[in-house]
Amino acid sequence: MIKKILKFLFIFSVTFVLTSAFLLFKDKFFNENPETGKVELPPELYEGLLSRKNHQNSAQVAPTALESSTLPTSSQTSTPSSTLSPASLPHEARSQPAESESPQVTISDSDILLISKLNVKAPIITPSFLQKEEFLLALQKGVALHPSFAKPGENGMALIYGHSSRSRRFSGRYNLVFTNLNRLKPGDEITTYFSSQKFVYKVEKVITFYPNEEDKYLPKETQEKILVLLTCWPPGSDAKRLAVIAKISP
């Protein structure tokens, strides 16, 4: 009888400790604010801390409608700036059926991010303004292109942010899109289809840094054609940032 009581008390104690630990750390695990229940994003994304100092207004504006074009040849598809139409995209690069458009974000059924090594395919969504709500909306539909920097294919740094962890409130298809971003190595390819064009980038380095070190590690003022993929790190935490820096392939 005593053994049964001791066994029950042991099981109860273990269960109590595990439950208490889960309740204590669940908000950190899900990357949410315990007071608001909202998903936390890096504040530098929408509070202007990453805004380019001298933004060039001459950047090409993405067309609202895609112009039809012929199916590119193999030599064209290997060129980073080949003109493409939705019909000419590879099967694996075509996006899912267009979702209902929102006035806060720019949505195109041809703007796609592809990372073959990680089996990643996600729509590239451009928020109109640097506001948390708009970044959340963009991240529900894909990955978010920071509107203050260059577009893919342009001179300068194009910055794309994506989630790396799951959240109870954020239940979109792309909440784990950048979970394996640390697996990329120098020389790996990242492909973007943007404004009816294809741009291929090759990874130069993968780095982690603290949130106040963006100016030290991100090439914001570069005149080269650079793509940066950015996410919170490690998955489930916003203690650090992980960035993949890639240069356009000649």
N, C-alpha and C positions, 0 to 999 in steps of 0.2 A: 504493500500500500504506500509506504513511504517512498519507494522508488518511483511509483507512478506519479506521486505528487511532485517529486523533484524533477522528473522528466517534463511534466506539464509546466512547471515554473521556468525551466530552462528554455523550452520552446517559446513560452510567452515573452520572456526577457529578450530573446534574439529577435522575435517579431517586432517587439516594441522599439528596439534600437534601430532596426532597419527602417521601420516606418518613420521614426523621428528623423533619421538621417535624410530620407527621401524628401520629407516635407521641408526640411531645413535648406536643402540644396536644389530643390526642383526649379526654383526661379532662375538660378544661375545656369542650370542644365538647359533649360528651355530658352535662355537668353531673353527673359522678359523682365519688365519692371514689376515688382510685387505689388506696388501701390496702384498702378494704372492697368496692369495686365496687358500692356502693349509691348510689341516687339521693339527692342532697342536697336537703333542703327548707329553707326559711328557718327557723332555729331558733326565732324568735319565735312561730311558729305553735303549737308544741307544748311550749315551755318556759315558758309563762305570761307572756312579755313583752308579749303583746297582750291578756292577760286583762283584762276590764273590772273596775275597782276596786269598783264597787258594783253587782254583778249582781242584777237584780230577779228574784226567784223566782216572781213572779206571771205570768211569761210563759206564753202559751197553749201547751199540749202538743199536738203533732201527733197526731191519732187514728191508731190502728193499722189501722183499716178505714175505707174511704171510704163515706160515706152516699150513697145514690142521690139524684139530683136531676134535674129536668127540663132539657131543652136550653135554655140561656139565650137570650134574645132579643138583638137587635143592641144595644139600649140596655144590657143587662146586661153584655155582653162588653166594652163600652167603659168599664165601671166597674172601678176597680182591685180592689175587694173582692168581686167577683161569686163566688157559690158555684158550684163546678163539680164534675162527676163525670168519671171517665176517658172515658166515652162522649161527654161534651159538649165535650171538648177539641178544638181544631182538629186536623185530620189531621197537620199538620206539628209539632204540639206533643206528640203522643202518644209516649211512650217506647218503647224496644225491649222485647221480652219480658223479664219480670223474671228477673234472675239469681238464683242460689242465695243466700239471705240469710246474712249472717255475724253472729255475736253482737256484733262490735265496732262495727258501723255500723248506722244507721237507714236503711232503704231503703223508698221508696214509689214505686209506678209512676206517681204523679201529680205528683211534685215535679220540676219541669223549669225549666231556665234557657233562655230564648230571646233571641238577639240577631239580629234579622232582617238588619241591615246587614252583619253578618259571617258570615251563614249558620251560626250557632252554635246547636246544640240539644244540651243535656247534662242528664242526671239530677243533681239536687241531693242529695248524700249527706251525712249528719250523723254524724261520728265521735262515739262515746260519751265518749271521754276524750282529753286533750291528749297523745297519744303519737305519735311519728313513724310507727310501724308502722300505726296506724289511719288516719293521714292518707294514707299510701301506698295502703292498701287502698281508701279512699274515692276517691282520684284514679284508681285503676284502673277505677272504675265510673262516674265522672263528675267533677263539681266538688265541692269540700268546703266545707260551711257550718260556720264556726267555732262550736262549741257554747257558748262563753262570752259571746256577744253576742246581739243580738236575732234573732228569726226574720223572714223576709220579711213585710211588712205590719205589724210591730210598731213602736212608738216606740223609737228608738234606732238604732244602727248594726248592720245585718246584713252580715257579712263572708263573702264567698265567694272561695275560692282555687282557682286552676287552673294547670295546667302550660302553659308557653309553648315548650318545646323537646323534642326527641326524645332518648331514652336507650336504650342497648342493653338495659338490664335492665328498664326500664319500657316495655312494648310494648303498652299498652292503647290503646283507640280515642281517648282524650281527652288524649293527651300533647301535642297541639298546639292544644288548644281555645282558649287565650288568646294565640296567636302574633300575631294581628292586633289585639289590644286597643287599641293606640295609634292605630288608625284611627277610633275613636269620637270624635265631636265634641259640644259642648254642644247639647242638644236632641234627640239621638238617643235612641231608646227601648230599654229593656231590660225584658223581661217575665219574671216568675216565676209559676209555678203551684206553690203550696205549701199543704199541708193543705186541699186541695179548693177553694182560692181563687186568683183571678187578681190579681196586683199589677203595675201598669205604672209603671216609673220612667223619668225623663228625666235624661240625663247633664247634670251641671253643670260638671264639669271632669275633665281627665285629667292626672295628675301623675306625675313620677318623683322618687324620693328614695333616700337611702342607708339601709341597714337599721337604723341607730340613730336614725332620725328619724321613726319611726311616731307617737310622741306629738305631734309637731309638725304632722303633715299629716293624720292620720286622725281623723275626728270621733267618737271613742269615747264621749264623754260627752253627745252630743247627745240631745235629746228629740224631734227630728223623725224622720220615717220615712225613713231613709237606707240605701241599698244601696251597698256598696263591693266592687268586683271587684279582686282583688289577684293579682299574679304576679311571678315573677323577671324581671329585665330587664337588658340586652337578651337576646333568645332565645339559649339556650346558655350563659348566665352568670347567677350569682346576685350580681353586684356591686351591683345596685340593685334597687329595687322599682318596679313600675308599678301605679298605682291609678286606677280609674275610680270617681268619686264621683257617685252619682245620687240624686235625690230623688223620692219617690213622686208620681205625677201625680194632681192633684185630680179 
